Amino acid sequence: MIRKALIHDVAPIHALLQFYAQKGELLGRPLSNLYDHLRDFWVYEDEDTGIITGCAALAFCWEDIAEIRSVAVKEEYHGQGIGSALTERCIQEAFYFKLKTLFAMTYRPNFFARFGFKITEKNNLPMVKIWAGCLDCVKFPDCDEIAMIKEL
C-alpha cells in the first residue's frame, strides 16, 4: 500500500536511506531533514506486516519544477515493483501540482530512463537546487551523481 508518510515513519525511512547511503548508492539525509521534509515523502507499507518497505519523495524547488529523490526499497523486497510504484506516485503528484519539469540526481539512470527521464548536464538544473541541497552535500563540489530531467 502506498500512502503519504506519517511522523512514525521517519525512523524507518531514515534507516532505509542510511542503509543505501553506507553502500554509496544514494545520498543519506540527516534525521532532522526528514522531519523538516516529511510531507514530501510517500511510503510503501507492507499490508500484512505494517513494515515500511520503500520510500520516495517529491521535493518542490520552484513554481514549476520538483525533484524526485530518496527512492529506496528494502533489499528483500526488490523486484516487486515497489520503487517503480513510488516513482509513478511522485510523477502523478507532479501532474496534480501542474509542474512542468521533474529532475532526479541518481546513480541509477536506467531506472529513471524507464519513466522518460533523460540525462542532462547538472548546470541545466535550477540554481535553487545547487544552493539548497548541493552546498550541504558531503560530495560537493565533486558530485558523481547523474542529473536526469523529464518534461511533463
The 8 nearest C-alpha neighbors of each residue, nearest first, counted from 0:
[[1, 44, 43, 46, 45, 2, 42, 81],
 [2, 0, 43, 42, 44, 41, 3, 85],
 [3, 1, 42, 41, 4, 0, 43, 44],
 [2, 4, 41, 40, 42, 5, 1, 38],
 [5, 3, 41, 40, 42, 8, 2, 37],
 [4, 6, 8, 7, 3, 9, 37, 38],
 [5, 7, 8, 9, 4, 37, 34, 10],
 [6, 8, 5, 9, 10, 11, 4, 12],
 [9, 7, 5, 6, 11, 10, 4, 12],
 [8, 10, 12, 7, 11, 6, 13, 33],
 [9, 11, 13, 12, 8, 14, 7, 30],
 [12, 10, 14, 13, 8, 9, 15, 51],
 [13, 11, 9, 15, 10, 14, 8, 16],
 [12, 14, 10, 16, 11, 15, 9, 17],
 [15, 13, 11, 17, 12, 16, 18, 10],
 [14, 16, 12, 18, 13, 17, 11, 19],
 [15, 17, 13, 19, 18, 14, 27, 20],
 [18, 16, 20, 14, 19, 27, 15, 13],
 [19, 17, 15, 16, 21, 20, 14, 22],
 [20, 18, 22, 24, 21, 16, 17, 25],
 [19, 21, 17, 27, 23, 25, 26, 22],
 [22, 20, 23, 19, 18, 17, 24, 27],
 [21, 23, 19, 20, 24, 18, 25, 17],
 [24, 22, 20, 21, 25, 19, 26, 18],
 [25, 23, 19, 22, 20, 106, 26, 21],
 [26, 24, 20, 23, 19, 27, 106, 105],
 [25, 27, 20, 28, 24, 23, 16, 19],
 [28, 26, 20, 17, 16, 25, 29, 19],
 [27, 29, 32, 30, 26, 33, 16, 13],
 [30, 28, 32, 31, 33, 27, 13, 17],
 [29, 31, 33, 32, 13, 28, 34, 9],
 [32, 30, 34, 29, 33, 35, 28, 36],
 [33, 31, 35, 29, 30, 34, 36, 28],
 [34, 32, 36, 30, 35, 31, 37, 9],
 [33, 35, 37, 31, 32, 36, 30, 9],
 [34, 36, 32, 33, 37, 31, 38, 30],
 [37, 35, 33, 38, 34, 39, 32, 40],
 [36, 38, 34, 39, 33, 40, 35, 4],
 [39, 37, 36, 40, 4, 3, 35, 5],
 [40, 38, 56, 57, 37, 36, 58, 41],
 [41, 39, 56, 4, 38, 37, 55, 3],
 [40, 42, 3, 4, 55, 54, 2, 56],
 [43, 41, 54, 2, 4, 1, 53, 3],
 [42, 44, 1, 53, 0, 52, 51, 54],
 [43, 45, 51, 0, 50, 49, 52, 46],
 [44, 46, 49, 50, 47, 48, 51, 0],
 [47, 45, 49, 48, 44, 0, 50, 43],
 [48, 46, 45, 49, 50, 44, 0, 51],
 [47, 49, 50, 45, 46, 44, 51, 52],
 [48, 50, 45, 46, 44, 47, 51, 52],
 [51, 49, 45, 48, 44, 52, 46, 47],
 [50, 52, 44, 43, 53, 45, 49, 42],
 [51, 53, 73, 43, 72, 44, 50, 45],
 [54, 52, 72, 43, 71, 42, 51, 73],
 [53, 55, 42, 71, 70, 41, 43, 72],
 [56, 54, 70, 69, 41, 40, 85, 68],
 [55, 57, 40, 39, 68, 67, 69, 41],
 [56, 58, 67, 39, 66, 89, 68, 65],
 [59, 57, 66, 65, 39, 56, 60, 67],
 [58, 60, 65, 61, 64, 66, 57, 62],
 [61, 59, 65, 64, 58, 127, 128, 66],
 [60, 62, 64, 63, 59, 65, 127, 125],
 [63, 61, 64, 60, 98, 59, 65, 99],
 [62, 64, 98, 99, 61, 100, 65, 97],
 [65, 63, 100, 61, 101, 98, 60, 99],
 [66, 64, 59, 60, 101, 58, 57, 102],
 [67, 65, 102, 58, 103, 101, 57, 68],
 [68, 66, 57, 103, 56, 102, 58, 65],
 [67, 69, 56, 70, 66, 55, 103, 57],
 [68, 70, 55, 56, 71, 54, 16, 67],
 [71, 69, 55, 54, 68, 82, 56, 72],
 [70, 72, 53, 54, 69, 55, 82, 16],
 [73, 71, 53, 52, 82, 74, 77, 54],
 [74, 72, 52, 76, 75, 53, 77, 15],
 [75, 73, 76, 77, 72, 52, 71, 78],
 [74, 76, 73, 77, 72, 52, 78, 79],
 [77, 75, 74, 73, 79, 78, 72, 52],
 [78, 76, 74, 79, 75, 72, 73, 80],
 [77, 79, 80, 76, 81, 82, 75, 74],
 [78, 80, 77, 81, 76, 82, 83, 84],
 [81, 79, 83, 82, 78, 84, 77, 85],
 [80, 82, 84, 83, 79, 85, 53, 72],
 [83, 81, 85, 84, 80, 86, 72, 70],
 [82, 84, 86, 80, 81, 85, 87, 110],
 [83, 85, 81, 87, 86, 82, 80, 88],
 [86, 84, 88, 82, 87, 83, 55, 81],
 [85, 87, 83, 89, 88, 84, 82, 90],
 [88, 86, 90, 84, 89, 85, 83, 91],
 [89, 87, 91, 85, 86, 90, 92, 84],
 [90, 88, 92, 86, 87, 91, 57, 93],
 [89, 91, 93, 87, 92, 88, 86, 94],
 [92, 90, 88, 94, 93, 89, 87, 95],
 [91, 93, 95, 89, 90, 94, 88, 96],
 [94, 92, 90, 96, 91, 95, 98, 97],
 [93, 95, 97, 91, 96, 92, 98, 90],
 [96, 94, 92, 93, 97, 91, 98, 90],
 [95, 97, 93, 94, 98, 92, 63, 91],
 [98, 96, 94, 95, 93, 99, 63, 92],
 [99, 97, 63, 93, 96, 64, 100, 94],
 [98, 100, 151, 63, 150, 64, 97, 101],
 [101, 99, 150, 64, 151, 149, 98, 63],
 [102, 100, 65, 149, 66, 64, 148, 150],
 [101, 103, 148, 66, 147, 149, 67, 65],
 [102, 104, 147, 67, 66, 146, 105, 68],
 [103, 105, 146, 145, 144, 147, 102, 106],
 [106, 104, 145, 144, 107, 103, 108, 146],
 [105, 107, 144, 145, 108, 24, 25, 104],
 [108, 106, 105, 109, 110, 111, 145, 24],
 [107, 109, 111, 110, 112, 106, 105, 145],
 [110, 108, 112, 107, 111, 113, 106, 116],
 [109, 111, 108, 112, 107, 113, 114, 83],
 [110, 112, 113, 108, 114, 116, 109, 115],
 [111, 113, 116, 109, 115, 114, 110, 108],
 [114, 112, 111, 115, 110, 109, 116, 108],
 [115, 113, 112, 111, 116, 110, 87, 149],
 [114, 116, 112, 113, 149, 117, 111, 148],
 [117, 115, 149, 112, 148, 111, 147, 114],
 [116, 118, 147, 148, 112, 119, 149, 115],
 [119, 117, 147, 146, 148, 116, 145, 120],
 [120, 118, 147, 146, 117, 121, 148, 123],
 [119, 121, 122, 123, 146, 118, 124, 147],
 [120, 122, 123, 124, 146, 119, 145, 147],
 [121, 123, 124, 120, 125, 126, 119, 129],
 [124, 122, 121, 120, 125, 119, 126, 146],
 [125, 123, 122, 121, 126, 128, 120, 102],
 [126, 124, 127, 128, 123, 129, 122, 60],
 [125, 127, 129, 128, 130, 124, 122, 131],
 [126, 128, 125, 130, 129, 131, 60, 61],
 [129, 127, 131, 126, 125, 130, 132, 60],
 [128, 130, 133, 126, 127, 131, 132, 134],
 [129, 131, 127, 128, 134, 132, 133, 126],
 [132, 130, 128, 129, 127, 133, 134, 135],
 [133, 131, 128, 135, 134, 129, 130, 136],
 [132, 134, 129, 136, 135, 139, 130, 131],
 [133, 135, 136, 132, 130, 139, 129, 131],
 [136, 134, 133, 132, 137, 139, 131, 130],
 [135, 137, 133, 138, 139, 134, 132, 26],
 [136, 138, 139, 135, 134, 133, 140, 26],
 [137, 139, 136, 142, 141, 140, 143, 133],
 [140, 138, 141, 136, 142, 137, 134, 133],
 [139, 141, 142, 138, 134, 133, 136, 137],
 [142, 140, 139, 138, 143, 137, 144, 136],
 [143, 141, 138, 139, 144, 140, 133, 145],
 [142, 144, 141, 145, 138, 106, 105, 139],
 [145, 143, 105, 106, 104, 142, 146, 25],
 [144, 146, 105, 104, 106, 147, 143, 108],
 [147, 145, 104, 119, 121, 118, 103, 120],
 [148, 146, 118, 117, 103, 119, 102, 116],
 [147, 149, 102, 116, 117, 101, 119, 118],
 [150, 148, 116, 101, 100, 102, 115, 151],
 [149, 151, 100, 99, 101, 148, 116, 115],
 [150, 99, 100, 149, 98, 101, 94, 93]]
